[in-house]
């Protein structure tokens, strides 16, 4: 019997869909369960969220409670406090009465109001208003510590897309508020991670920033091909199909081992192939993946300046450093060394490139492949 969907992409890989990261999982689990704040840093699609959820799912201790908060949609300080309070209350309580009691007990200055959907145990929202002068912001930030103390638990608060706070109005002041409260909490541990590496590095790795040295910095690496090969081969075998180790290595090469893309391309190969994968199936799968992303990539390119596009053409052609050399500037019409620096900064901010020391790479390996084929 052939099982459905042996691969997962576009969401966190959990359970049997997760592969490798054994040492990363051990380190993260040890940190969080022993009270060490941890910051996960890597480019997009490298599996940070999947790693955090793996640790959450495999931690079986009655004295530890995880709270997972995605702040991607938070555009302001108020949005953050609202999401933070909502999820802390929701995920630390098991009954409606307990939610209401928790909010009333620990958010005394807010007068919380609850609204419930068709599934009151899971579908509810907490609304509130406050005067910034009444110390309510600090009260919300102290909420996990107060709940942990009352319930005699260790709370582990995981904040996904944490780099969003860098875009808040007067972000530095806001970050100071967070750290001033969180650094004194003895029963709460924080895990922060996000999809924009350069913003996360700025928040946590710059000496002048409030969150500098807030916790252990974990820089994730790509899952190597030798770990992907048995994982993908086994998934095909479990579903009655066969793929060779060399073909899996080709998938890894094409995607540059980006976790989400490895699984996405493997999925397309899987549903396109018969019992035995042909090399042609991989070629067709790559074409499909590029076609699926064509509109998105085209829109991305249309929003770039001429200099930004020229820079990416150079990058797609194999230039990874030395962009300020005279021959590179002339060949790709980059105007000047100063302009090159400006272009790099803007592309980094857009999340299109990543810079590791002096080496520049595409943030998205499939976008790189698309650019290369457009050039042809």
Number of C-alpha atoms within 10 A of each C-alpha: 6 11 9 8 12 19 21 20 16 10 11 19 22 16 12 11 17 17 19 13 19 9 9 17 17 11 14 22 19 13 18 24 20 11 18 19 23 21 24 23 24 22 23 18 22 20 24 23 21 21 25 23 19 19 20 19 12 11 14 10 9 8 12 18 19 22 19 18 20 17 19 16 11 19 15 18 17 13 13 20 16 18 19 23 21 20 18 23 23 24 15 19 17 12 13 16 9 14 21 17 14 20 23 15 13 17 19 13 18 19 12 15 13 14 10 13 10 8 8 12 14 14 11 16 16 19 15 13 13 13 10 9 7 11 11 18 20 16 18 23 19 20 19 27 22 19 22 21 14 9 12 12 16 25 27 24 22 25 21 21 20 23 23 21 23 18 14 19 12 12 15 18 11 17 18 14 15 17 15 15 14 19 15 11 16 13 18 28 25 23 22 22 23 25 24 22 22 21 21 25 18 16 20 21 17 13 11 11 14 20 20 15 14 17 19 15 16 15 14 16 15 15 18 16 19 12 12 22 20 15 17 28 18 16 22 24 13 14 16 14 17 20 23 17 16 11 19 22 19 16 27 24 14 19 23 19 22 25 25 21 24 24 24 20 21 27 21 18 25 26 13 14 20 13 13 14 18 16 16 11 19 23 12 15 23 21 12 15 16 17 13 11 13 14 11 11 17 13 10 13 15 10 10 15 11 12 17 19 19 18 23 25 18 20 20 21 13 11 16 15 16 13 21 17 12 13 11 18 20 12 11 16 14 23 15 16 14 10 15 19 12 14 20 20 14 15 19 20 15 12 19 17 21 22 17 8 7 9 11 18 20 20 21 20 17 20 21 23 17 20 20 17 11 10 10 5
